[in-house]
Amino acid sequence: MLAQPLITKLPNTGETIFTVMSELAAKYKAINLGQGSPDFEMNEALIELVNKAMRDGHNQYAHRNGLLRLREAIAEKVNFLYHSKIDPVKEITITPGGTYAIYTALTAVLNKGDEVIVLEPAYDSYVPNILINGAVPVLIPLVYPDYKIDWETIKARITTATKLIILNSPQNPTGKILEKTDLEQLKQIVKGTNILILSDEVYEHLVYEGREHESILKYPELFQRSFVTFSFGKVFHCTGWKTGYCIAPDSLMKEFLKIHQYNCFSTNTPFQYALASFIKDRNNYQGLGKFMQAKRDYFQNLMIETKFTPLPSFGSYFQLYRYDKISNESEIEFAKKLAKEAGVATIPVSAFYQKGKDDKVLRFCFAKKESTLKEAVNRLIDYSL
């Protein structure tokens, strides 16, 4: 037994809502539309490429920065999509997932007392990553119900301590995407400052209705102060692979690698060989938006029969729905009730706010088989009549 209790670095952190809802889903045999994880099979060709890599003996450590062949394929893809020339040797690192890349980037540059602007609702890893580095999250809400960025508020919250701004597009949990006007505003805000940017773009290929993904990589003056993070797991429907990457200018990547080399050092080798071959065929990523939009549209059409009210989703795995026509209960209580009584697990959007802002909105994941979505909506129809 310890002589003194441990002093926790995250005193306000306990069991996440994702764990709570997944446990409820298992307990009550609810269909889990809460977790952002597909229940359909990934591309068979990619599976075969991994098997081939293992059979060919590619089972030992990869280079610290990642397999050069994969980094070169990523650089080629970036140039094709965003007309940006990235140095695959100095400006790309393969990581065990996008969340790891985010943590490593923040840890590389944050010091005690630095302020980081976080737009809420926000992916749940951002704030703990900031706090564990002794920095201060500056929380700014997106404007409900459109979840637009209030750039004037951001300008007003900039101080001499502002170190970094976190952006996420397509955004989790709202499904919103950045527009060109947003990036123009951002350029004006950071111009002439030392403010860094972390751009979380893990859903980069899952953009709908013919819209374009406005990557930071398209804007050279922004990229020069940015870490940009991506996830193969999210876009290729293999979330369990936990494989992603970070792109940053050489000066920032050097700091990133100082943390990376003493943490995981390198990333799963056979997956890297497989992905290096897979993304050479542009069809393997260019059709992803239409594929996932079809699932979103199918889900939307089914949900018309319920009393839930949709909020627009232009990207990601997710769509938000208001339930104010059904209940006045808090988001957390209503989400728990749906899991127990309707047999459908969701995520309350209040969980993505540090102070639990409650707009009576739930997040649904539509990255599921059609049969899964249909059964889930049938249960919601029966429950909300």
SEROMAR-843912 format. One record per atom (N, C-alpha, C, O, CB): x, y, z; residue in one letter. Coordinates in steps of 0.1 Angstrom, whole numbers, plus 5000, padded with zeros to 4 digits. Each point is the difference from the previous one (the first is absolute). Last residue first. Glycine has a CB too. Example, Ala and Ser with C-alpha at 12.3 -4.5 7.8 and 13.67 -1.06 7.14 Angstrom:
2
512849785071S
500950115000S
499250115008S
500550115001S
500749834977S
499149495021A
499150125000A
500950125000A
501050005007A
497149885005A
END
This chain:
385
456550664690L
498650034995L
499150065011L
498950034997L
501449774987L
504550045019S
499650145000S
498750034995S
499650124999S
502749934998S
499749505006Y
500250065013Y
499450145000Y
499450045010Y
502649834993Y
498149874957D
499149935010D
500050085013D
499050015007D
501449774982D
502650364978I
498650034996I
499149945010I
499050075004I
501649934972I
503949905029L
499750145004L
498650044996L
499450075008L
503049984989L
499149524990R
499950015015R
499750145005R
499250025009R
502449794993R
499350124952N
498749945004N
499850005015N
498950025004N
501349834976N
504050305004V
498950104998V
498649945003V
499250075005V
502250044978V
502349605020A
500150105010A
498950104998A
499450045010A
503149934991A
498049704967E
499549945012E
500050115011E
499150015008E
501749764985E
501050354966K
498649984999K
499449955013K
498950045004K
501449914971K
504450105021L
499350135000L
498549985000L
499350075007L
502750044982L
500649515005T
500250055014T
499250135001T
499350025010T
503049874992T
497949914956S
499249925009S
500050055014S
499050005007S
501349804978S
502650394983E
498650054998E
499149925009E
499050065006E
501550004971E
504650005039K
499349934989K
498550054999K
499550045010K
502049754994K
502050565015K
499549875004K
499449934988K
499750064990K
499950015034K
501950414992A
501049914993A
499749865004A
500949935006A
500950254994A
496050225017F
499349934989F
501049914992F
499649954989F
498850245009F
500950055054C
501049964990C
499249924989C
499449905003C
502550095015C
496550425018F
499749864995F
501249974990F
500450094992F
497049935011F
501450355041R
500849964988R
499749864996R
500149915008R
501750254999R
495050235019L
500849885001L
500849984987L
499650044989L
498649865026L
499150525015V
500549954988V
500849875003V
500850005009V
499350244981V
497950155038K
499149894997K
500349944986K
499249994991K
499050125023K
504550225010D
499050054990D
499049904996D
499350024990D
502550135002D
502249965047D
498949914997D
499050074991D
499250085004D
501149805018D
505150145000K
499050074993K
499049914994K
500349914993K
501350285002K
502549735036G
498849924997G
498850084994G
498949985003G
501849885016G
504150264992K
499050035010K
498649944997K
499050045006K
502350174998K
502549714967Q
500549985014Q
499050035011Q
500149955011Q
502250114979Q
496449744961Y
500250135006Y
500649985014Y
499549915008Y
498650204979Y
500549534986F
501150074992F
500250145005F
500850074994F
498649784986F
497049885036A
501349935005A
501250064992A
501149985005A
497649815000A
496850334985S
500450075012S
501449945005S
500750075006S
496949995000S
499849744959V
501050104995V
500550085012V
501150064999V
497749964979V
499549465024P
499550145002P
501150104996P
501149995004P
497449935015P
500849584959I
500950085009I
499450145002I
499750074990I
502349805002I
495849614999T
500550124993T
501050065009T
500349955011T
497550084976T
499249475006A
500950085008A
500550124991A
500449984988A
500349815025A
494749874991V
500950074991V
501050095008V
499550085008V
498749924974V
497849745034G
501049914995G
500950064989G
500449934991G
498049895014G
497850355025A
499849994985A
501049904994A
499849954989A
499350285011A
501049855047E
498649974997E
499749994985E
499249924996E
500350215024E
505049945000K
499349905008K
498749974995K
499649884999K
501650215020K
501450244959A
500849875000A
499249895007A
499949894996A
502350245003A
496150315002L
499949944986L
500749875000L
499549904994L
500350324996L
500650035049K
498749954999K
499849934986K
499449894999K
499750295017K
504950054992K
499949885008K
498749934999K
499949884999K
501750225017K
498850324964A
500849904993A
500149875007A
499949894994A
501550294997A
496450185030F
499349954988F
500749904992F
499549904996F
499350325003F
503449995038E
498949925004E
499249944989E
499649895000E
500350255021E
503550174968I
500649885006I
498949905005I
500049884997I
502050255010I
496750304976E
500649914990E
500549875005E
499849904994E
500850304993E
495550045040S
501350044996S
500549904989S
499549894999S
501050215024S
494349974979E
501049955008E
501450054996E
500250044988E
498449755017E
496950274976N
500750115006N
501149965009N
500650085006N
497350054992N
499549634956S
500350005014S
500650135004S
500750064992S
499549695008S
498050164955I
499849875007I
500150015015I
499149945007I
501749944973I
500250474987K
498649964998K
499549885007K
498949965000K
501350154978K
504450055023D
499150095008D
498549974998D
499250045008D
502650134991D
502749644983Y
498949925005Y
499050085008Y
499249945007Y
502349864993Y
502750244958R
499350065012R
498949915004R
499349934991R
501350305002R
504049644980Y
498650014999Y
499550065013Y
500449965011Y
499449844974Y
505150124982L
499350035012L
498550014998L
499550044990L
502650095018L
502049574968Q
499050104998Q
499350035013Q
499849915008Q
499850014968Q
505449835002F
499050035010F
498950104995F
500350084991F
501449885026F
502849864967Y
499149885002Y
498750045006Y
499149915002Y
502949955000Y
500950504967S
500249915012S
499149884999S
499449974990S
501450235024S
497750274961G
501249915001G
500049925012G
499250025009G
502050154977G
495450155004F
500750014987F
501249925000F
500850004990F
498350225007F
495949855031S
501349945000S
500650004986S
499449954991S
499949905029S
496350415010P
500849964988P
501349945003P
500750045010P
498250144978P
496849765043L
500950114998L
500949964989L
500449894999L
499450205025L
495049714991P
501549994996P
500650144999P
499450104998P
500149694989P
496549985045T
500250114990T
501450004996T
500950025009T
497250125000T
498149475012F
501350075001F
500250104989F
499549984989F
501549825022F
495449884996K
499750145004K
501350075003K
500050115005K
497949825005K
501349664952T
500150025015T
499650155003T
499850084991T
502049745011T
498650004953E
498849945007E
500050025015E
499149965007E
500849884974E
503750304990I
498950084998I
498749955007I
499250085004I
501849984974I
503349715020M
499750085012M
498850104998M
499550055010M
502949924996M
499449754958L
499349925010L
499550085012L
499049985005L
502549834988L
501150404974N
498749974994N
499249915010N
498850015001N
502150004976N
503650115034Q
499150115000Q
498649974995Q
499050045007Q
503050114989Q
501349525000F
499750025014F
499050125001F
499049995008F
503249915000F
499650024950Y
499249885004Y
499450025014Y
498849985003Y
502549874982Y
502050455000D
498750034994D
499049895003D
498850035003D
502350094979D
503449835033R
499350115007R
498650024994R
499150025008R
503250094996R
500349574975K
499649965013K
499350115008K
498949985006K
503049854994K
500050284959A
498849914997A
499549945013A
498849995002A
502149954976A
503150315023Q
498850094999Q
498749924997Q
499050035005Q
502550154986Q
502849605010M
499450035014M
498850104999M
499249995009M
503149975000M
499849924950F
499749875007F
499350035014F
499049955003F
502949934985F
500050474986K
498749964995K
499549875007K
498849995003K
501850114975K
503750075034G
498950095003G
498649964996G
499150005007G
502650184992G
502349574989L
499549985014L
498950095004L
499149965007L
503249974998L
500550024952G
498549965001G
499549995014G
498849975001G
501649914978G
504250235010Q
499250104994Q
498549975001Q
499150094999Q
502749964986Q
501949665031Y
499650115009Y
499050104994Y
499350075007Y
502949905004Y
499449644965N
499849955013N
499750115011N
499649965011N
502049854983N
499650274959N
498649955002N
499749965014N
498850005005N
501149934971N
504550185009R
499250115005R
498549975001R
499350065008R
502350094981R
503049565015D
498850004991D
499050105006D
499449985010D
500949774984D
503650195030K
500550034987K
498850014990K
500150074990K
502149825015K
497449975041I
499650144996I
500650044987I
499750114996I
500149945028I
501049504993F
498650034998F
499750144996F
499150024991F
500549815027F
504950014993S
499549954987S
498550054997S
499750034989S
501849775013S
500450315039A
500950064990A
499549964986A
500150084991A
501849925025A
496249805023L
499450134996L
500850074990L
499550074991L
499749955032L
502449564993A
498749984993A
499450144996A
499650014988A
500049785026A
504450205012Y
500249954986Y
498749994992Y
500050034988Y
502049845021Y
497750255036Q
500650114992Q
500349954986Q
499850084990Q
501250025031Q
497349605011F
499050094996F
500650114991F
499350044990F
499449915031F
504349744999P
499249944989P
498950104995P
499750004988P
500849775021P
502250375030T
500750004987T
499149944988T
499950064990T
502249925023T
496850315034N
499849874994N
500549994986N
499550074991N
498549915024N
504350415012T
498649964999T
499949874992T
501049964993T
498350285008T
504650045034S
499549974986S
498749935000S
499549975011S
502950014982S
499450265047F
501150004991F
499649974985F
500450074991F
501049855028F
496150185024C
499849874993C
501249974991C
500249884997C
497350155004C
503550315031N
498749955003N
499749874994N
500249905006N
499050344996N
504750054991Y
500049945014Y
498749955005Y
499849965011Y
502150204994Y
498750054952Q
501049895000Q
500149945014Q
500649895001Q
500650234981Q
495750255009H
499649874993H
501149895003H
499649895003H
499250254979H
502050315032I
499049945008I
499749864995I
500149905007I
498950324999I
503950054968K
500649985014K
499149935009K
500549925009K
500850294987K
497149914961L
500849885001L
500749985013L
500349885004L
500050134971L
497350395016F
499149895001F
500749875002F
499749915008F
498750214977F
504150275006E
499550005014E
499149885002E
500049935011E
500250324990E
501349824956K
501149965008K
499649995015K
500549925007K
501150204976K
495350044985M
500149865000M
501249955008M
500049895007M
498950104971M
500450475015L
499149955009L
500149855001L
499849945011L
498650254985L
504350034973S
500350055013S
499149955011S
500449975011S
500450244978S
498449674964D
501249945006D
500350055014D
500349925009D
500650064969D
494050045006P
501350054995P
501149955008P
499949965011P
499050244980P
496849495007A
500450135006A
501350054993A
500849924995A
498150025027A
497149634983I
500850084990I
500350135006I
499150075005I
499949814975I
499549595037C
500050145003C
500950064989C
501049954996C
498750035029C
497149534982Y
501350074997Y
499850155003Y
498950065001Y
501749774982Y
497349625027G
499750134994G
501450074997G
501049934999G
496850095014G
499449515009T
501150044992T
499750144993T
499050014994T
501749755002T
496849865032K
500750115007K
501250054992K
501150005006K
498049915017K
497549724970W
501550004996W
500750115008W
501249995001W
498249924976W
495850025026G
500849925009G
501549994996G
500849965008G
497249914997G
498650354968T
500450085012T
500949925010T
500850065007T
497050064990T
500649864953C
500749905008C
500550075012C
501250015002C
499549864977C
497150324980H
499149925008H
500749895007H
499549885001H
498750174982H
503650334990F
499949874994F
499349905008F
500149884998F
502050174991F
498450415026V
499650014986V
499949864993V
499249994990V
501850245009V
500349815048K
498750064997K
499649994986K
498949974997K
501550185022K
503949694994G
499049925005G
498650054998G
499149934997G
502550015020G
502450294971F
499749904990F
498849925005F
499149964993F
503350034999F
498950525022S
499849875005S
499649914988S
499050024993S
500250065029S
503450444993F
499149924992F
499949865005F
500849965009F
499950174971F
501250435030T
499949865004T
498949934992T
499050054997T
501950015026T
502750404979V
498749954994V
500049855002V
500949934996V
499150264987V
502650295037F
500049855000F
498649964994F
499050055004F
502649935017F
500950534971S
499049895004S
500549865001S
501049964993S
497450194995S
503350314995R
499950015015R
499149885005R
499450015011R
500950244988R
500649814954Q
501350035006Q
500050015015Q
501050005007Q
499650114972Q
495449844993F
500749885003F
501450025007F
500449925008F
498549984972F
498450475006L
499549935012L
500849885003L
500349975011L
497450124984L
503350154966E
500350095011E
499549945013E
500550035011E
499550174974E
499149574974P
501449995004P
500350095012P
500849965009P
499850004967P
495049785007Y
500350145004Y
501450015005Y
500249985012Y
497450074993Y
500149544985K
499750084988K
500550155001K
500150074991K
497949785004K
502049815041L
501149984990L
499950084987L
500950014993L
499349765017L
496550215025I
501050105003I
501249994990I
500750094997I
498749905028I
495749844960S
501249965008S
500950125003S
500250084991S
499649685000S
495150154992E
500950115001E
501249975010E
499950045011E
498250124983E
498349544974H
500750015013H
501050115000H
500950004992H
498749755012H
495850244965E
501549975001E
500550015014E
499550085008E
500750004969E
494749785000R
500850115006R
501449955000R
500449884999R
497750205015R
497949674970G
500950074991G
500950115005G
500650074993G
497749874991G
498749775042E
499350094992E
500950084991E
499750124997E
498649905021E
504249775025Y
498849964992Y
499450124991Y
500450115002Y
499149735016Y
505149905009V
499450134998V
498949994989V
500249934990V
502050195016V
501849595016L
498549985002L
499350135001L
499650055010L
500949745003L
504350154983H
499449954987H
498549985002H
499349974990H
502849925004H
500750275043E
500250084988E
499349964988E
499650084992E
502649975017E
498049855042Y
498949964991Y
500250074986Y
499050024993Y
499549955027Y
504650125016V
499949854999V
498949954991V
500149894995V
500850105028V
501550454991E
499349984988E
499849854997E
500249954989E
500850265002E
500650215045D
499649865001D
499249974988D
498850044999D
501249965027D
503750394988S
498949974991S
499749855000S
500849934994S
499750284992S
502250205043L
499949854999L
498749984993L
498950035004L
502449925017L
502350494984I
498749944997I
500149855001I
501049954995I
498450254990I
503350295037L
500049874992L
498649954998L
499050055006L
503349905004L
500050565000I
499049915003I
500149884991I
500150014987I
498450175021I
504050254996N
500749875001N
499049895003N
500449895004N
501750235004N
497150364963T
500149945013T
500849885000T
500449954989T
497350145017T
500950174955G
500950085008G
500149965014G
500550075009G
498950114977G
496549634990K
501050074993K
500850095010K
499450075008K
499149934971K
497549735031V
501449955004V
501150084993V
501249985004V
497849795000V
496350334988I
500249995014I
501449975004I
500650065009I
497049874993I
501050074952Q
500150135006Q
500350005015Q
500750095005Q
497749994977Q
500849514996K
501350064995K
500250145006K
501150045004K
498749834975K
496149915029L
501149945008L
501350064996L
500950045008L
497949754994L
497450324973Q
500050065013Q
501149955008Q
500750095007Q
496849934992Q
502149784960E
500450134998E
500050085013E
500950085003E
498249914974E
499249575023L
501550004999L
500550144998L
501150045004L
498849734987L
495450175009D
500649975014D
501550014999D
500650065009D
497549794997D
499550194954T
500050125008T
500549985014T
500650105006T
497449974981T
501649564984K
501150094996K
500050135008K
501150045004K
498949864973K
497749695047E
499850074987E
501250084997E
500850035009E
496749974994E
501549545031L
500550144998L
499850054986L
500149924990L
501650035027L
495049685007I
501350014993I
500450154999I
499250095000I
500449704987I
496949855045K
500350124993K
501450004994K
500949935004K
497550205012K
499549535013G
499949984986G
500250134992G
499850004988G
498849805016G
501450115047T
498950074993T
499949964985T
498950024994T
501450165022T
502849695024P
498949924997P
499050054990P
499149944996P
501249985026P
504150124966N
499349905009N
499750085013N
500950055006N
500449754984N
499850374956Q
500050015014Q
499249895007Q
498949964996Q
501350295001Q
502949814955P
498650005005P
500049985015P
500949925006P
498349994972P
503850315026S
499150004989S
500449884991S
501149974997S
498650285004S
501950055046N
499649864996N
498950014989N
498950055002N
501649875022N
503650405007L
498849994991L
499849854997L
500949925000L
499650314990L
502350105049I
499749874994I
498750014991I
499050065004I
502049835017I
503350454997I
498549994997I
499849864994I
500749964991I
499050295005I
504450015037L
499649914989L
498550014999L
499250025010L
502849834994L
500750425026K
501049924994K
499549934987K
500749994991K
500449985031K
497850475014T
499449914990T
501149934992T
500850074993T
497150085005T
502650215036A
500249865004A
499549904990A
500349885001A
499650195023A
499450414973T
501549974998T
500349865004T
501149954996T
499450295009T
494649814979T
500850085010T
501549974996T
500349934991T
497950065027T
496349954962I
501449994997I
500750085011I
499750125002I
500049844973I
495550025019R
500649925010R
501549974998R
500649945009R
497249954993R
499450374968A
499950075013A
500749915011A
500450065010A
497550054983A
501749724963K
500950125000K
500150065014K
501050045005K
498550014971K
497449615017I
501449955001I
501050115000I
500950005008I
498349804979I
496350315007T
500249965014T
501449945001T
500750035010T
496949924994T
501050174954E
500150125008E
500349975015E
500850065006E
497750064978E
500549534984W
501450054999W
500250135008W
501150025005W
499049884973W
496649675024D
499850155002D
501550055001D
500650015010D
497249965003D
500049584961I
501150065009I
499750155001I
499850074990I
501949755002I
494349805001K
501050084993K
501050065010K
499850015012K
498550054971K
497549645022Y
501449965004Y
501150074991Y
501049944996Y
498149845012Y
495850244993D
500849974988D
501449965003D
500749954991D
497950224997D
497849975044P
500049864996P
500849964988P
500149894996P
497750105013P
504450265024Y
498949914999Y
498850084993Y
499850115004Y
501049755016Y
504750234981V
498750065001V
498949904996V
499849974989V
501350265006V
503849665029L
499450024987L
498650055001L
499349975010L
502249854980L
502050265051P
498949924994P
499850034985P
500050124996P
498949875027P
505650035010I
499150094992I
498949924993I
500449914992I
501550255005I
502449815044L
498849934994L
499150114993L
499550095007L
500649725010L
505250104999V
499150124999V
498849954991V
500149984988V
501850195014V
502149565029P
499150014989P
499150125001P
499550035010P
500549724989P
505250165019V
498650055004V
499149994988V
500350084990V
500750075028V
503849574999A
499550114993A
498650035004A
499449925007A
502250034974A
501449685033G
500050125008G
499550124993G
500250115005G
501749795006G
498249634974N
501250074996N
500150145008N
500950084997N
499049814981N
496349835025I
501149915005I
501450064997I
501049965006I
497549844990I
497450414989L
500250015015L
501249925004L
500750045009L
496949994994L
501149954951I
500550145004I
500350005015I
501150055003I
497550054978I
499449515002N
501450024995N
500650135003N
501250015003N
498249844979N
496150075030P
500949925008P
501450014995P
501050015009P
497249844997P
498550364967V
500250075012V
500949925010V
500950065006V
496950054991V
501149704960Y
500850124999Y
500350065014Y
501150035003Y
497850014975Y
498549555010S
501449995004S
500750135001S
501050015007S
499149774982S
495250144996D
500249995014D
501549995005D
500250025012D
497649884989D
499750374957Y
500549865002Y
500649995014Y
500750095004Y
499749894971Y
496150425020A
501349964995A
500349855003A
499549945010A
501350294994A
495150214992P
500449865005P
501349954993P
500250024988P
497449935017P
503650465001E
499149895005E
498650004993E
499650114996E
501649915026E
504450144972L
498650034996L
499149885004L
500349894997L
500550254984L
504250085037V
499249884997V
498650034997V
499350075008V
502249795007V
503850384993I
498650024997I
499449874995I
500549944990I
499950305004I
503849865041V
499649934987V
498550024998V
499249975008V
502649864995V
502850385028E
498649994998E
499749944986E
500750034990E
498950175025E
504649775024D
499650034987D
498549984998D
499449915006D
502850014985D
500249975050G
499550134999G
499650044985G
499350104999G
502049965021G
502349564986K
499150055011K
499650144998K
500850094998K
500349755018K
500249914940N
500650025012N
499050055011N
498950044996N
503350014992N
498049704958L
499350065011L
500950015013L
500649905003L
497250034988L
503349844966V
500150155000V
499450075012V
500350125002V
499649864973V
500349535016A
501250054994A
500250155002A
501150055001A
498849774983A
496149945028T
501149985010T
501350064995T
500850045008T
498049755000T
497550214963L
499850095011L
501149995010L
500550105005L
497049884992L
502649724967A
500250134995A
499850105011A
500850105002A
498449844976A
499949615031T
501450024998T
500350154996T
501050065005T
499349694989T
495250105011Y
500750015013Y
501550044998Y
500550085007Y
497849755002Y
499250094952I
499650125006I
500750025013I
500550115003I
497249874986I
503049624988A
500650114993A
499750135007A
500850095001A
499249784977A
497849745037Y
501450005004Y
500750124994Y
500850075007Y
499249684995Y
495750184983T
500050055014T
501450005006T
500350105007T
497449814996T
501649894954G
499950155000G
500050065014G
500650115001G
498149874978G
503749545010G
498750065001G
500150155000G
501050065003G
498349755009G
504949954991P
499049905004P
498650075002P
499650015012P
502249844998P
501950354954T
499749995015T
499049895002T
499349964991T
501250285012T
503350014959I
498949905002I
499949975015I
501049995007I
499449914970I
501650564997T
500349895009T
498749915002T
498950055002T
502850095011T
500750294954I
498949905002I
500549905010I
501249954999I
497950084978I
503750335004E
498750065004E
498949915003E
498850045002E
502050154985E
504049724997K
500050095011K
498750045006K
499950055011K
502250034980K
498449624971V
501149965009V
499950085013V
500249955011V
501349994969V
495650134982P
499749885007P
501049965010P
499749925009P
499150014971P
499650565002D
501249925000D
499749875008D
499850005012D
501750214986D
494950104973I
500449965014I
501349914998I
500049924992I
497650105018I
499150344960K
501249915000K
500549985014K
500550105006K
500149984970K
494350045001S
501050045010S
501249905000S
499749885001S
498550235013S
497249904965H
501050084992H
501150055010H
500450124998H
497949944984H
497849645027Y
500050145006Y
501150094993Y
500250115004Y
499049795017Y
499749634966L
498850055005L
500150155003L
499050074998L
500549715012L
504349984973F
498949984991F
498750075005F
499350074992F
501749715001F
502850215034N
500350094989N
498849994990N
499650104994N
502949875009N
497449745034V
499850145004V
500250104989V
499350104998V
501549845025V
500249604969K
498550025002K
499750155004K
499150064995K
500749705012K
504750104991E
499550014986E
498550025001E
499450084992E
502349765000E
500550105048A
500450134994A
499550014986A
499550114996A
502649895018A
497249595008I
499250115006I
500350134994I
499150084997I
500849795025I
502749774965A
498749994994A
499050105006A
499250064993A
501249695004A
504050225021E
500050054986E
498750004993E
499650094993E
502849835005E
498149895045R
500150145001R
500050074986R
499450104998R
501849885024R
498949554981L
498750055003L
500050155001L
499150074995L
500449725018L
504649994979R
499149984988R
498650055003R
499350064991R
502049745003R
501950205041L
500250114990L
499149994988L
499550094995L
502949935012L
496649815043L
500549954988L
500150114989L
499050064998L
499949715008L
501350405044G
499149924992G
500649954988G
501150064995G
497050085014G
504150105027N
499050094994N
499049934992N
499050064996N
502850115003N
501649575023R
499450095010R
498950094994R
498950015005R
503249995008R
498949554961H
500850125003H
499250085010H
498850005000H
502250004977H
497749505027A
500150104988A
500950115005A
500350015011A
497449934980A
502249545029Y
499850145002Y
500150084987Y
500949974991Y
500150015032Y
497749524970Q
500950065010Q
499850155000Q
499150064992Q
502649765005Q
496249864972N
499549985013N
500850065011N
499749985012N
499249824980N
500750074955H
500150145005H
499450015014H
498950065002H
501050024974H
500549524992G
501050025011G
500150145005G
501050035007G
500249794983G
495749954978D
501350044993D
501050045011D
501250044996D
497550044984D
496949815033R
500649884994R
501450034993R
500949925000R
496849994996R
499850455022M
500449915011M
500749874994M
501149965005M
497150135010M
499950214955A
501150075007A
500649915011A
501249995001A
497850234993A
497049644984K
501249994991K
501250065007K
501149944999K
497450064980K
497450055042N
500449865001N
501349984992N
500949935004N
496750004999N
500450494994V
500649985013V
500549865001V
501149975005V
497450205005V
499149934952L
501350074999L
500749995014L
501349985000L
497850184983L
496549685013E
501049914993E
501350064999E
501049935001E
497249984985E
498450355032I
500349885009I
501049914994I
500949965006I
496850065003I
500650334965L
500950055010L
500449895010L
501250005005L
497850234992L
497849684970A
501350014994A
501150055010A
501149965000A
497850094978A
496549925034E
500649875000E
501450014994E
500949935004E
496949964994E
499550505028N
500349964986N
500849875001N
501150005006N
498950244986N
496949835050M
500950094993M
500349944986M
499749894997M
501350205025M
494449815007E
501449954997E
500850114992E
499450074992E
499849695008E
496850375036F
500149934987F
501549974997F
500950055006F
497050064986F
500350155045D
499849855003D
500049924987D
499549895000D
499150185020D
503950434999P
499149924991P
499849865004P
500849945007P
500150204975P
500050295050S
500749894995S
499149924991S
498949965004S
502550025017S
498250415015G
500450034986G
500849894994G
501250014997G
498750235008G
496249755035Q
501449994998Q
500350024985Q
499349954991Q
501049895028Q
495250174995G
500750105008G
501550004996G
500650104997G
497849875022G
497849744969L
500250104990L
500850125007L
500150114995L
497849834992L
500649525024N
501050115003N
500250104989N
500949974991N
500249875025N
494849825003I
500850034988I
500850125002I
499550105004I
498849804981I
500149785056A
499650124992A
500950004988A
501249965000A
498050175020A
500349575022K
500049954986K
499550114990K
499249984991K
500449795018K
501450285039Y
498649994996Y
499849964985Y
499050014995Y
500650175021Y
504849835005K
499149965011K
498649984995K
499449905003K
502150215014K
501850084954A
500349865002A
499049945010A
499449894998A
503050144997A
497550434998A
499649934988A
500149855001A
499249924996A
501550284991A
500950085048L
498549994999L
499549934988L
499149925001L
500850305012L
504749864989E
499649905011E
498549995001E
499549895001E
502650175011E
499650274959S
500349874995S
499749895010S
499549894996S
502350214990S
497750345027M
499049974991M
500349864993M
499049934998M
500650314998M
503649935035V
498649995007V
499049954990V
499249915003V
501450275013V
503749934968T
500049885007T
498649975006T
499549895000T
503050145005T
498050384974F
500149894990F
500049865007F
499449914995F
501850254989F
499050245042I
498749974995I
499949894990I
499049934999I
500450315006I
504849775030T
499450084989T
498649964997T
499649895002T
502750154989T
500449935057E
499549924989E
499450084989E
499150095004E
500549725012E
503250495012G
499649875005G
499749924988G
500650014989G
498550085032G
503350414995T
499849904989T
499649875007T
500749955009T
500950174975T
499950305037N
498650014996N
499649894990N
498950004994N
501150255011N
504549825012P
499149975011P
498550004997P
499349945007P
502450175007P
503249834963L
498750034995L
498949975010L
499349904999L
501550044978L
503849995034K
500150114990K
498750044994K
499950114994K
502449815001K
498649865055T
499649974987T
500250134991T
499850115004T
498649725004T
504049975037I
499450124996I
499749994985I
500949994992I
500350155025I
499149465023L
500550064987L
499350134998L
498850025002L
501749754989L
500050065060P
499249974987P
500750074988P
500650115002P
497349875012P
505049855028Q
499250114996Q
499249974988Q
500549934991Q
501150235020Q
501049505006A
500050085012A
499150124999A
499450055009A
502949884996A
496849604969L
500850124999L
499950095013L
498950005006L
500750004969L
500149455021M
499150125000M
500950125000M
501050015007M
497149875005M
END
